[in-house]
Amino acid sequence: MDIKKIIKINDLIASGRSGTPRNMAFQLGVSERMLYHIIKFMKDELDAPIKYNRNKLRYYYDGNGVLVVKWQNGIDTMM
């Protein structure tokens, strides 16, 4: 798994700029299928609580925390 892609996905989600899967995949230079594979990895292996909002057409984290190597609950991201 490409850690640079994971970091970029995290940055896009955390900043609210992920957009649709198609747009996000384009920003990353990967296929939509690969994007879904990376997001599944982040959810399954890194415990990142990633959800998709169909109204706002973007991904978001369902909870407070930060992605370090593994999702850590309860860490305030507003520093």
N, C-alpha and C positions, 0 to 999 in steps of 0.2 A: 504494500500500500504506500502510495506517495505522500509523505508527511507534508510536503509543500501544498498539495491539493487539500489536505485536511485542514491545514492552517488557513488557507484562503476561504474554504467553505465556512469555517468557524467565524472568520472576520466578516464575511457577507451576512451570515445569519445574525450574529451579535449586533451588527450595525443596522439591521433591518433592510439591507439592500440585496437580499438574495434573489428576489423576483421569482418568475416561474421556473420550473425545472429546465425548460428549453433555454431560457435566457441565462440561467446560472451555469448550465453546461457549456454554453458558448463562452461565457466569461472565463471559465476554467480551461477551455480548449479540449474538452472531452465530450463523448457522446452522452445523451440522456441516460442510456443504459448504464454507462460507467458511473455517472453521477449517482444514480440509485444504488449502485453497488457500494460506492464509498459511503453514502449516507447510512446504508444498512450496517456497514462495518462500524461506523461511528456510534450508532445506536446499540448494536449488539456487543461490541468489544470495548468501547470506551464509555458506555453507559450514558451517552449524550441524549437528553430528552428532546429530540428533534421532532417537531410536528409541522404540518403544512396548513396554512390558513387559506381556504379556497375563496373567501371573500376578498382578502387583501392580496391574494396571489403571491404569497411568499412563505418561506420557512421561518420558524421561530423556535426558541428554546422554551419548553414548558416548565419553567421553574427558575429560581435564582441560582447562580453558580457560575463557574468558569471552566473552560476546557483546558486542563493542564496536560496531563497524559491520560487521565481518566476524569470524568465529570465529578466535581466535588460539590455536594449540596451545601447550601447555607452560607456561601461566600458572597459578600456584597460586591457587585461589579462596579458600583459607583464610587470610585476612589478620587 
